[in-house]
């Protein structure tokens, strides 16, 4: 079973090459799944749905759930995604279930020095033994210049080895040769609007604040010019907590509330009451994120139900 490359993003693929991705996202007892076909520069949905378990499926896969629970998950996935042609199973994981952070490194750093630095920082933040092998997933998200030279920001995700074993078992159950772990904030950033031809990019591009509201936590993705800028999360779920995390994400990215051009929402608890204070402080209307737009689809369900599929569909793009 092929695990993700520990320190680099997947290589850019030819837009015309056909590939199939199986994706899942987990939240409490719910597992959302999708099968997406990429061909000719377009993405097409082949299968989509929700599995509802009698236990915490997120804990079963990404935490310390019982082995029999994982077996039940694998069996259920086999029933809905059996026979898939997918070359990879992408599991969208909330930042509360992993160790995730952003870090800048000098632009000219060697691959060896980069890998060593990222593993050291991960071990420190995850409270791992210094002699323990550390597997990380690091994706470059943006570059910036400065008086001391250029630097590149990396988004780093680490999961414990037992989690990798579980993901490998799920991929094996589907007959998929590889798996990948995608942070949900980076996954939803794949759904951000891309600037039209000739529009301003980089630091001059509009900033979208995308808030994911769930029963036990809040997560935030910042997107600028269609690119992932920053992600943030916390255990608070009140309107005050939700607004705080949105403003804190902007602050960490060196921005203020005035920089927000849009406020988009997703998640299983993204109701108006939860998001109202954030909307007031940012001075923006609430817009449920529509993850089906890249697929040219518009299911006949509520906007909130569509938005709940953002992590799995974004992770499959």
N, C-alpha and C positions, 0 to 999 in steps of 0.2 A: 504494500500500500504506500503510495507516494504522499509524503507530507509536504506542506508548503515550504518553499525555499525560506530559510530562516531570516534573511535580512533584506530581501529585495522584493519589489512588486512583480507581478506576473509580466512577462514580456508583452509588448504591444503586438496585437494580432492583426493580420490583414483583414480589412473590413469585408472582403468578399469571401473569406474562408468560412465554411460552414462549421459550426460547433454547437453543442448542446450543453446547457448548464442545468443541473438540478439544484434547487435552493430550498432552504427551510429557515424559519425564524421561530423563536420560542418565547413564550410569555405566560407564566403560570401554567395552567392546564392546557393551553392552546398551542398547537403547532400548525403554522401556516406553511404550505408547500407550493412550489411552482416548478414547472419545467419550461425552459425558454430556449428557443432555437434562434441562433444568430446566423444570418446568411445575407450576403449582398449588402452589408451595412445596415440591415434592419433587424429588429428583434421581434419574435413572434411567440405568443403564449400558446403552449400546447396543452398543459395541464395546470390546474390551480385549485386550491381548496383549503379547508381547515379541518384538523383532527382535534377532537376534544377528549382529553384523558381524565381519569378519575384521580390523578396525582399530579404533582408539579413536574411537568415535562422538562422545564428549564433546569431544574435541579437534577433530574435523571440524566441529562446529557452533559450539562456544564458544571454540575456540582457534585454532591456526594450521594446521589440517589442509589437505590438498591439495584443490583444486577438484573433482577427479574423485571424491573420497570424499564430498563434499557432494552431488554429483549422484546418487551411489548411495543416499544417505540419502533424498533427495527422491523418487527412483523407488520405493524400498521403502515409504515412507510413502504414496505414491499408491496402491499396491497394497492396503494394509490400511485406509486411511481415504478412499479414493477415493469421490467423490460425497457427501461429508459436507455437512450443512447448517450446519455450525458458522459462527458469526459471528466467532470469534476462535480463534487457535491460541495456547495457553498453554504456554510452555516453562519447566519447572521446572529452575532452574540451581543447582548446589551453590555455597555461598558461597566455595569455593576457586577458582571460575572467574570471579568478578566482584570488583569493589570494593564492599564492603557495610559499612555502619556504622549506628549509632544516634546521633542528636543531638537535644538539646532546644532549642527556640526559644520566645521569649516568646509567650504565647497571643494577644496582640493585634497581632502583627506583620502588616504588609500582605503581600499576595500577592507583590508585586514584590520587597520586601525579603527575604521568605522564599526565593523562587526564587534570588535573587542569593547569599544566604548558603549555601544548599545546593550551588549550583554551585561556589562558592569552596572549600568544604570538600572536595567531591568531587575537584576539580582538585588540591588539595594532597595528598590521600591516594592518588590514582591517579598522581601525579607527571606531571601534564599541563601543557603550556605554558599560561601565563596567558591568551594570546590565542586559545586553541583553544575552539571551541564545545563545551560539555559537556552531554551528554544524560543526565539522571538520572531514576530512578523513585523517588519518595518517597511513602511511605504513612504517615499518622498512626496510631500504635499505642496511645498512651495520653496522658492529661492528668494533671497534678498541680498542687497549689496549694502555696504557700510564702510566707514573710514578704516576699519580694521581688516577689510577684505570681505568677500562674499561668504555666505553660509546657506546651508540647505536645512529646512525643517523636515523632520521625520515624524510620522505617526506610528507609534510602537504598540503592539498588542502581544501580551503574553498569557498563555494558559498553562496550567499544570500538566505534567505528563499524563496523569490518568484521564484528563479531558481529551488529549490527543488519541489515546487508546480507544475511548468511546467513539470519537468521530471516525476513526479508522474502521471500527466495527460496523457503524452505520453505513459507511460507504461500501464496505464488503457485502453487506446485506443487500444492497442495491446492484451489486456488480459494477460499481463505478471505480475506476482505477486511481482516483486521487480525491483529496478533500482540501478545503481551504476554510479559514476562519476569518470572517469579515465583521469588524466593529459596526454596530448599527448606525452610528452617526456618520461614518464614512459611506455606508451603504446608501443612506437616504440622500447623501450629497450627490450621488450619481443621477438623482432625479431632478437636480436643480436646473433651472433654465439656463441654456447656453446663450451667450450674446449673439445677436444677429451679425451678419457680415458687416464689417466696418465699425461696429460698436466699440466703445472704449473697453479695454481690458486691464488686467493688472490691478494696481492700487487704486485706479480711478473707477473701476467697475462697481456696480451696485452690490450691496451686501444683503443676502437673504438670511434671516434668522429662522431656523427650522426647529421647532420644539416638539419633542416626543414625550407625551404624558402617559404614564403607566401607574398602576395601582400602588406600586411600592417605590417608584423613583421617577425622576425627571431627567431627560437628556436633551442636549442642544447641539445642533450642527450649524456652523457658519459657512456659507458658500459665497464666493465672490467671483463674478465672471464665469459662473458655471463650474468652478473648481472648489474642492474642499479646502477650507481655510483653517478651521479649528473645531474641536469637539469638547464638550464638557458634560458632566452629569453629577447627580447627587441624590441622596435618599429622600429628600423632602418632597412632599406632594401637595402642600397647601398652595393656594393662589400666590401667597407671598413667596414661598419657596420657589415656585415655578418662575416667577418674575425675577427673582434673585439670580437663579442659574442662567437665565437668558442674558441678563445684564452683565453677569460675571464672565460669561463666555466672550462677550464683546470687549470687556476690559482686558482679559488675558490676551486678546488678539490686538491690543493697542487701539481699540475703537471705542466710541461712545454711542449712546442711544440714537443720536442723530444720524449715524451711519447706516442704520437699518432701513432698507428700502421696502422690505416685505417681511411679514410674519406668517409663516406657514406652520401647520400643525399635523401631527400624526400620533398614532398610539391608541391603546385600548381605553384610555381614560381622558381623551382630549376633548372634554366638554367645554362649553363657553364659560361656565363659572370658574373652572380651573385656570383658564387662559386669559380671563378678562383683565386682570391687573397688568399682566405683561403687555397686552395690547394697549392699555392706557399709557403705560410708562414709555413704550416705544413709539406711540402715536401712529400705530398701524392697525388696519383691520385684520381679523383672523381669517386665514385662508386654509382650509383643509388641503393637505398635499394630495395630489391625484397621481398615484404611482402607475396608473394605467395609461396615462397620456403617451409615453414613449412607445406603447404598443398599439396605439390607435384604437383603444377599446374604451367603452364606458358602461360598465356593468350597471344593471338596474337595481342598485342598492344605495343606501345613504352615503353621503360624502364621508362621514366618519367611518363607515364600514370599509369604504375603498381605501381611506388613509391608513387603516390598520395593516394593510398589505405592503406598506412602504418599505420596511426593512428587507423582506424576502425578495420583492421585485427589484429594489435598488441593488441588493447584493448579487442578483442574477444578471445584471447588465455588464 
